[in-house]
Amino acid sequence: MYLSSPLVALAMQRYPKILRPAGLAGLALMDVALVTASFTSDTAVLVVTQGVLYAIGGLAAYFPAVWVVDRLFQANKGIAFGFVLTGTGISGAVVPFVMQWMLDRYGFRTALRVWAVVLTVLVLPATLAVKDIPPASDTKASRWADFYFLKTPSFWLFQFGNVLQSLAYFLPALWIPSFAFSAGLPSESGPLTLCLLNIAACGGYLLQGYLVDRFHVTGVIIVVTLGTTISVFAIWGFATSQALLYVFALTFGLTGGGYAATWAGCAKNLRRLDTRVNTGLVIAFLCAGKGIGVVLSGPISERLLRLVLPWRQSGTAYDSQYAAIILFTGVAAALGGTAGVGRLLKLA
């Protein structure tokens, strides 16, 4: 889903009058994918429906909102995108519990069909409210100028840090439940930690969106990077109780969890080089960079889990089998602040 973002964004960039039809088509594709999956147990069909069709439909339904926000908001674009992104945090905190309840009570077939109905009820009104807003200049020359940012060192500094930060972002969400279980914590501590992380991320999106509207994005990234790195090394690394694990979830969610809100600030910085740079297109490429983190985080963390570190008997999480994952997460988070170095070198 993340990796396909530039293709979907490019289509909407070239044909801005298809925003609402694209959103409706995306919603229909998601519904078809859900309902089709509910009638099969074949792994290949599930991969196609849930892994491909649902992802493409989700992108087509999502990016019209990105385009409208980009056109309607200028001075406060960061906080506007922050509000859009809070939907991710809210759904991450609520939907897993609702889906698990439906799966346990009614089975996966009914759960998928019910979710298709819920999705339609929630998304259809918002999609119908989308208005086609053409760009200020729709000439061929101006549209191709939107790709100028791909030739700049600034973008690739942002992207490099974005990919590494994405590795750090996904690892806690991937391993916290099993980490809590291995630490002997109560069964509800893992899911509750993820819930708190997603709730805190909502605040992170809004706060970081607000900050990039008022300060240079590289400064915001440095502050966020420091917060994320400290939360990993100083809190998760020493988390041997529920309370400390919950503190980690809140601090990590507020800093690293809301990192995507800085994307609007990255686009704002790139627009200084050429005012025709399209914010939605920049965000789409940064979204693809986050997708690289999604793809790599699983295989890397599995290898890290088998890595035995030399020290023992520290009495902290650094003494567990997850020590290498914690260390890698902290280092990746720290390197996510690459854009700050770029400004010192006058490249961002």
C-alpha positions as CSV (number, residue, x, y, z in Angstrom):
1,M,0.0,0.0,0.0
2,Y,2.8,2.4,1.0
3,L,4.9,1.6,-2.0
4,S,2.1,2.2,-4.5
5,S,1.5,5.7,-3.2
6,P,3.4,7.6,-5.9
7,L,1.5,5.9,-8.7
8,V,-1.9,6.7,-7.3
9,A,-0.8,10.3,-6.4
10,L,0.7,10.7,-9.9
11,A,-2.7,9.7,-11.5
12,M,-4.5,12.3,-9.4
13,Q,-1.9,14.9,-10.1
14,R,-2.3,14.4,-13.9
15,Y,-6.1,14.2,-13.7
16,P,-7.3,16.3,-10.8
17,K,-10.9,16.1,-11.9
18,I,-11.1,12.4,-11.0
19,L,-10.7,12.9,-7.2
20,R,-14.3,12.0,-6.3
21,P,-14.7,9.2,-8.8
22,A,-11.3,7.8,-7.7
23,G,-12.4,7.9,-4.1
24,L,-15.7,6.1,-4.9
25,A,-13.9,3.5,-7.0
26,G,-11.4,2.9,-4.2
27,L,-14.2,2.4,-1.7
28,A,-15.9,-0.1,-4.0
29,L,-12.6,-2.0,-4.5
30,M,-12.1,-2.3,-0.8
31,D,-15.7,-3.6,-0.3
32,V,-15.2,-6.1,-3.2
33,A,-11.9,-7.3,-1.6
34,L,-13.5,-7.8,1.8
35,V,-16.6,-9.6,0.6
36,T,-14.6,-11.8,-1.8
37,A,-12.2,-12.7,0.9
38,S,-15.1,-13.7,3.2
39,F,-16.1,-16.5,0.7
40,T,-12.7,-18.2,0.5
41,S,-10.0,-19.9,2.6
42,D,-7.5,-20.1,-0.2
43,T,-4.3,-18.3,0.8
44,A,-3.6,-17.0,-2.8
45,V,-7.0,-15.5,-3.0
46,L,-6.6,-13.8,0.4
47,V,-3.2,-12.4,-0.6
48,V,-4.7,-10.9,-3.8
49,T,-7.8,-9.5,-2.1
50,Q,-6.5,-8.3,1.2
51,G,-2.9,-7.7,0.2
52,V,-3.3,-6.1,-3.2
53,L,-6.9,-5.1,-4.1
54,Y,-7.7,-3.7,-0.6
55,A,-4.4,-1.8,-0.5
56,I,-5.0,-0.2,-3.9
57,G,-8.6,0.7,-3.0
58,G,-7.4,2.2,0.2
59,L,-5.0,4.4,-1.6
60,A,-7.5,5.6,-4.1
61,A,-9.9,6.4,-1.3
62,Y,-7.3,8.1,0.8
63,F,-5.4,10.4,-1.5
64,P,-8.3,12.6,-2.6
65,A,-8.4,13.9,1.0
66,V,-4.6,14.6,0.8
67,W,-5.2,16.6,-2.4
68,V,-8.1,18.6,-1.0
69,V,-6.2,19.5,2.2
70,D,-3.2,20.5,0.1
71,R,-5.4,22.9,-2.0
72,L,-7.6,24.3,0.8
73,F,-4.9,25.0,3.4
74,Q,-1.8,27.1,2.9
75,A,-0.7,28.8,6.1
76,N,-1.6,25.9,8.4
77,K,-1.0,23.0,6.1
78,G,1.0,21.0,8.7
79,I,-1.8,21.0,11.3
80,A,-4.4,20.2,8.6
81,F,-2.4,17.1,7.6
82,G,-2.0,16.3,11.3
83,F,-5.8,16.2,11.7
84,V,-6.0,13.9,8.6
85,L,-3.4,11.6,10.0
86,T,-5.1,11.3,13.4
87,G,-7.5,9.0,11.7
88,T,-4.7,6.5,11.5
89,G,-4.0,6.7,15.2
90,I,-7.7,6.4,16.2
91,S,-8.3,3.5,13.9
92,G,-5.1,1.8,15.2
93,A,-6.4,2.1,18.8
94,V,-10.0,1.0,18.2
95,V,-10.3,-1.2,15.1
96,P,-8.0,-4.1,16.3
97,F,-10.1,-4.6,19.4
98,V,-13.4,-4.4,17.5
99,M,-12.2,-6.8,14.8
100,Q,-10.8,-9.3,17.4
101,W,-14.2,-9.2,19.1
102,M,-16.1,-9.9,15.9
103,L,-13.6,-12.6,14.9
104,D,-14.0,-14.4,18.2
105,R,-17.7,-14.1,18.3
106,Y,-18.8,-14.5,14.7
107,G,-15.8,-15.8,12.7
108,F,-13.8,-14.2,9.9
109,R,-16.5,-14.5,7.2
110,T,-19.1,-12.5,9.1
111,A,-16.5,-10.1,10.4
112,L,-15.2,-9.2,6.9
113,R,-18.8,-8.6,5.6
114,V,-19.7,-6.5,8.6
115,W,-16.6,-4.5,8.2
116,A,-17.4,-3.9,4.5
117,V,-20.7,-2.4,5.6
118,V,-19.1,-0.3,8.3
119,L,-16.4,1.0,5.9
120,T,-19.1,2.1,3.4
121,V,-21.1,3.9,6.1
122,L,-18.0,5.8,7.3
123,V,-16.2,6.5,4.1
124,L,-19.0,7.1,1.6
125,P,-20.2,10.5,3.0
126,A,-16.7,11.8,3.3
127,T,-15.9,10.7,-0.3
128,L,-19.1,12.4,-1.6
129,A,-18.1,15.6,0.1
130,V,-14.8,15.8,-1.8
131,K,-14.7,18.6,-4.4
132,D,-12.6,18.6,-7.5
133,I,-10.1,21.4,-7.0
134,P,-7.9,21.9,-10.0
135,P,-4.4,23.2,-9.5
136,A,-3.7,26.9,-9.9
137,S,-1.8,26.3,-13.1
138,D,-2.6,23.2,-15.1
139,T,-0.1,23.6,-18.0
140,K,2.0,20.6,-19.0
141,A,5.2,22.5,-18.1
142,S,4.0,23.3,-14.5
143,R,2.8,19.7,-13.9
144,W,6.2,18.2,-14.9
145,A,7.9,20.8,-12.7
146,D,6.4,19.0,-9.7
147,F,9.1,16.4,-10.1
148,Y,11.9,18.9,-9.6
149,F,12.2,17.9,-6.0
150,L,13.5,14.5,-6.9
151,K,16.7,16.1,-8.2
152,T,17.4,17.9,-5.0
153,P,19.7,16.8,-2.1
154,S,17.1,18.1,0.3
155,F,14.5,15.5,-0.7
156,W,16.9,12.6,-0.5
157,L,18.1,13.7,3.0
158,F,14.4,13.8,4.1
159,Q,13.8,10.4,2.5
160,F,16.9,8.7,3.9
161,G,15.9,9.8,7.4
162,N,12.3,8.9,6.7
163,V,13.1,5.3,5.8
164,L,15.3,4.8,8.8
165,Q,12.7,6.3,11.1
166,S,10.1,4.0,9.6
167,L,12.2,1.0,10.6
168,A,12.2,2.3,14.2
169,Y,8.5,3.1,14.1
170,F,7.3,-0.4,13.0
171,L,9.5,-2.5,15.3
172,P,7.8,-1.6,18.7
173,A,4.3,-2.2,17.1
174,L,5.6,-5.5,15.7
175,W,7.2,-6.9,18.9
176,I,5.7,-5.2,22.0
177,P,2.9,-7.9,22.5
178,S,5.4,-10.8,22.5
179,F,7.9,-8.7,24.5
180,A,5.3,-8.2,27.2
181,F,4.4,-11.9,27.2
182,S,8.0,-13.0,27.5
183,A,8.5,-10.5,30.4
184,G,5.7,-12.2,32.3
185,L,3.4,-9.2,32.2
186,P,-0.4,-9.7,32.2
187,S,-2.0,-10.7,28.9
188,E,-3.7,-7.4,28.4
189,S,-0.5,-5.4,28.7
190,G,0.7,-6.0,25.1
191,P,-2.6,-4.9,23.3
192,L,-3.1,-2.0,25.8
193,T,0.5,-0.8,25.1
194,L,-0.3,-0.7,21.3
195,C,-3.6,1.1,22.0
196,L,-1.8,3.7,24.1
197,L,0.9,4.1,21.4
198,N,-1.7,4.8,18.7
199,I,-3.6,7.2,20.9
200,A,-0.4,9.1,21.7
201,A,0.4,9.1,18.0
202,C,-2.8,11.2,17.4
203,G,-1.3,13.9,19.7
204,G,2.0,13.5,18.0
205,Y,0.4,14.1,14.6
206,L,-1.3,17.3,15.8
207,L,1.7,18.6,17.7
208,Q,4.3,18.0,15.0
209,G,1.9,19.4,12.3
210,Y,1.5,22.5,14.4
211,L,5.3,22.8,14.9
212,V,6.2,22.5,11.2
213,D,3.8,25.3,10.4
214,R,5.7,27.6,12.7
215,F,9.3,26.4,12.6
216,H,11.8,25.0,10.1
217,V,11.0,21.3,9.6
218,T,14.6,20.2,10.2
219,G,14.5,21.6,13.7
220,V,11.2,19.8,14.4
221,I,12.7,16.6,13.1
222,I,15.7,16.9,15.4
223,V,13.5,17.5,18.5
224,V,11.3,14.5,17.5
225,T,14.3,12.4,16.9
226,L,15.8,13.1,20.3
227,G,12.4,12.3,22.0
228,T,12.1,9.0,20.1
229,T,15.7,7.9,20.7
230,I,15.4,8.7,24.4
231,S,12.1,6.8,24.7
232,V,13.7,3.7,23.2
233,F,17.0,3.6,25.0
234,A,16.0,5.0,28.4
235,I,12.5,3.7,28.7
236,W,11.8,0.6,26.6
237,G,15.3,-0.6,27.3
238,F,14.6,-0.6,31.1
239,A,10.9,-1.6,30.9
240,T,10.3,-4.5,33.2
241,S,6.9,-3.5,34.4
242,Q,3.5,-2.5,33.0
243,A,3.8,1.1,34.1
244,L,7.1,1.6,32.4
245,L,5.9,-0.1,29.2
246,Y,2.9,2.2,29.1
247,V,5.1,5.3,29.6
248,F,7.2,4.1,26.7
249,A,4.1,3.7,24.5
250,L,3.0,7.3,25.3
251,T,6.4,8.9,24.7
252,F,7.2,6.9,21.6
253,G,3.7,7.6,20.2
254,L,4.0,11.3,20.8
255,T,7.4,11.6,19.1
256,G,8.1,8.8,16.7
257,G,4.5,7.8,16.2
258,G,3.6,11.3,14.8
259,Y,6.7,11.6,12.6
260,A,4.6,11.4,9.4
261,A,3.1,14.8,10.2
262,T,6.6,16.3,9.4
263,W,6.1,15.3,5.7
264,A,4.0,18.5,5.1
265,G,7.0,20.5,6.5
266,C,9.3,18.7,4.2
267,A,7.1,19.6,1.2
268,K,7.0,23.2,2.4
269,N,10.8,23.3,2.5
270,L,11.0,21.9,-1.0
271,R,8.5,24.5,-2.3
272,R,11.1,27.1,-1.5
273,L,13.1,25.7,-4.4
274,D,10.1,25.7,-6.7
275,T,6.7,27.0,-5.8
276,R,5.1,24.5,-8.3
277,V,6.2,21.5,-6.2
278,N,3.0,19.6,-5.3
279,T,2.7,18.7,-1.6
280,G,0.6,15.6,-2.2
281,L,3.2,14.2,-4.6
282,V,6.0,14.8,-2.1
283,I,4.0,13.1,0.6
284,A,3.3,10.2,-1.7
285,F,7.0,9.6,-2.3
286,L,7.7,9.9,1.5
287,C,4.9,7.5,2.1
288,A,6.6,5.0,-0.3
289,G,9.8,5.5,1.8
290,K,7.8,4.5,4.8
291,G,6.7,1.4,2.9
292,I,10.4,0.4,2.5
293,G,10.5,0.4,6.3
294,V,7.5,-1.8,6.4
295,V,9.0,-4.3,4.1
296,L,12.4,-4.4,5.8
297,S,11.4,-4.3,9.4
298,G,10.0,-7.8,9.5
299,P,13.1,-9.7,8.1
300,I,15.6,-7.5,9.9
301,S,13.9,-7.9,13.3
302,E,13.6,-11.7,12.9
303,R,17.3,-11.9,12.5
304,L,17.9,-9.6,15.4
305,L,15.7,-11.7,17.6
306,R,18.1,-14.6,17.1
307,L,21.1,-12.5,17.9
308,V,22.7,-13.2,21.3
309,L,24.4,-10.2,22.9
310,P,27.3,-10.7,25.3
311,W,26.0,-9.2,28.5
312,R,23.6,-10.9,30.9
313,Q,22.0,-10.4,34.3
314,S,21.4,-6.7,33.9
315,G,17.9,-7.0,35.3
316,T,16.4,-4.9,32.4
317,A,15.0,-5.4,29.0
318,Y,18.5,-5.3,27.7
319,D,18.9,-8.7,29.3
320,S,16.1,-10.2,27.2
321,Q,16.0,-11.8,23.8
322,Y,14.7,-8.4,22.5
323,A,17.8,-6.5,23.4
324,A,19.1,-6.4,19.8
325,I,15.8,-5.2,18.5
326,I,15.7,-2.4,21.1
327,L,19.2,-1.3,20.3
328,F,18.5,-1.4,16.5
329,T,15.3,0.6,17.0
330,G,17.1,3.3,19.0
331,V,19.9,3.6,16.4
332,A,17.4,3.7,13.5
333,A,15.4,6.4,15.3
334,A,18.5,8.4,15.9
335,L,19.5,8.2,12.2
336,G,16.1,9.4,11.3
337,G,17.3,12.9,12.2
338,T,19.4,13.0,9.1
339,A,17.6,16.1,7.8
340,G,18.9,18.1,10.7
341,V,22.4,17.5,9.6
342,G,21.4,18.6,6.1
343,R,20.4,22.0,7.3
344,L,23.8,22.4,9.0
345,L,25.4,21.6,5.7
346,K,22.9,24.0,4.0
347,L,21.4,21.2,2.0
348,A,17.9,21.3,3.6
